Amino acid sequence: MPRNKGQTGAVVKVREDLEAVLGALADHDECVPLLELRIRQAIRRAGLRALLDPALEDLQRMVQDVKDARSQVRAAVERLME
């Protein structure tokens, strides 16, 4: 990505690293719905509710954590662009 006026190479590197993190977080968003579907299917088909309901709760907590992390990374990128 081209350097904005006044940005040093170090700042550009940090921005690139943060943008790579955003890419990884996007992969998370793509995988979660399928993972949730598979867990729900296992609960329904194999009667594993006692085991997998907590896993679904953990997954939802992780989804919120990733959402929060994404917001923080985006804010950091915006501050670098100023």
C-alpha positions as CSV (number, residue, x, y, z in Angstrom):
1,M,0.0,0.0,0.0
2,P,1.4,3.4,-0.8
3,R,2.7,5.6,1.9
4,N,0.6,8.6,3.0
5,K,2.4,12.0,3.1
6,G,4.4,12.2,6.3
7,Q,4.4,8.5,7.2
8,T,7.6,6.8,7.9
9,G,8.4,3.3,6.8
10,A,7.8,2.1,10.3
11,V,4.3,3.6,10.4
12,V,3.6,2.0,7.0
13,K,4.8,-1.4,8.4
14,V,2.6,-1.1,11.4
15,R,-0.4,-0.2,9.2
16,E,0.3,-3.2,7.0
17,D,0.5,-5.5,10.0
18,L,-2.8,-4.2,11.3
19,E,-4.5,-4.6,7.9
20,A,-3.2,-8.2,7.9
21,V,-4.9,-8.7,11.3
22,L,-8.2,-7.4,9.8
23,G,-7.8,-10.0,7.0
24,A,-7.4,-12.8,9.5
25,L,-10.5,-11.5,11.5
26,A,-12.5,-11.6,8.2
27,D,-11.6,-15.3,7.9
28,H,-13.0,-15.8,11.4
29,D,-16.3,-14.2,10.3
30,E,-16.5,-16.6,7.3
31,C,-15.8,-19.7,9.4
32,V,-18.1,-19.1,12.4
33,P,-21.5,-19.6,10.8
34,L,-20.5,-23.0,9.5
35,L,-18.9,-24.0,12.8
36,E,-22.1,-23.0,14.6
37,L,-24.2,-24.9,12.2
38,R,-22.1,-28.0,12.7
39,I,-22.3,-27.8,16.4
40,R,-26.1,-27.4,16.3
41,Q,-26.4,-30.4,13.9
42,A,-24.3,-32.5,16.3
43,I,-26.6,-31.4,19.2
44,R,-29.7,-32.3,17.2
45,R,-28.4,-35.6,15.6
46,A,-26.3,-37.0,18.4
47,G,-28.0,-35.7,21.5
48,L,-24.9,-34.0,22.7
49,R,-26.6,-30.9,24.2
50,A,-24.9,-31.2,27.6
51,L,-21.5,-31.2,25.9
52,L,-22.1,-28.8,23.1
53,D,-24.3,-26.1,24.5
54,P,-21.4,-24.7,26.5
55,A,-19.3,-24.8,23.3
56,L,-21.9,-22.7,21.5
57,E,-21.8,-20.2,24.4
58,D,-18.0,-20.1,24.1
59,L,-18.3,-19.6,20.4
60,Q,-20.6,-16.6,20.9
61,R,-18.3,-15.1,23.5
62,M,-15.4,-15.5,21.0
63,V,-17.4,-13.8,18.3
64,Q,-18.0,-10.8,20.5
65,D,-14.3,-10.7,21.4
66,V,-13.3,-10.8,17.7
67,K,-15.8,-8.0,17.0
68,D,-14.2,-5.9,19.8
69,A,-10.7,-6.6,18.5
70,R,-11.7,-5.6,15.0
71,S,-13.0,-2.3,16.2
72,Q,-9.8,-1.7,18.1
73,V,-7.6,-2.5,15.1
74,R,-9.7,-0.3,12.8
75,A,-9.4,2.5,15.2
76,A,-5.6,2.0,15.3
77,V,-5.4,2.1,11.5
78,E,-7.5,5.3,11.4
79,R,-5.2,6.9,13.9
80,L,-2.2,5.9,11.8
81,M,-3.8,7.5,8.7
82,E,-4.3,10.9,10.4
